[in-house]
Amino acid sequence: MPESKRAKSWEDPSVNSYATTIRKKIAGYPLLYELTGNLMEGFLIGDSNHTVLIVGAGGGQELVTFSNNSLWSYVAVGDA
């Protein structure tokens, strides 16, 4: 497997810069989380509890953004 395709160690310096560089690569990156949260609120309406599976939550931003709803619980998997 080429070096560029291998999973990086959490100690790799590029891991620490992900939060900054991803915003430069994807226009409106923070808004994607806000939009997704709004869509989830629209679909998961009501007073019942919901468990949400988040696949690819390596950075954890999903959990930070969606945690405003106390009726939801999360199962998050980072695929790295």
HELIX and SHEET records of a PDB file:
HELIX    1   1 GLU A    3  LYS A    5  5                                   3    
HELIX    2   2 PRO A   13  ASN A   16  1                                   4    
HELIX    3   3 TYR A   18  LYS A   25  1                                   8    
HELIX    4   4 TYR A   29  PHE A   43  1                                  15    
HELIX    5   5 GLN A   61  PHE A   66  1                                   6    
SHEET    1   A 2 HIS A  50  VAL A  55  0                                        
SHEET    2   A 2 TRP A  72  VAL A  77  1                                        
END                                                                             
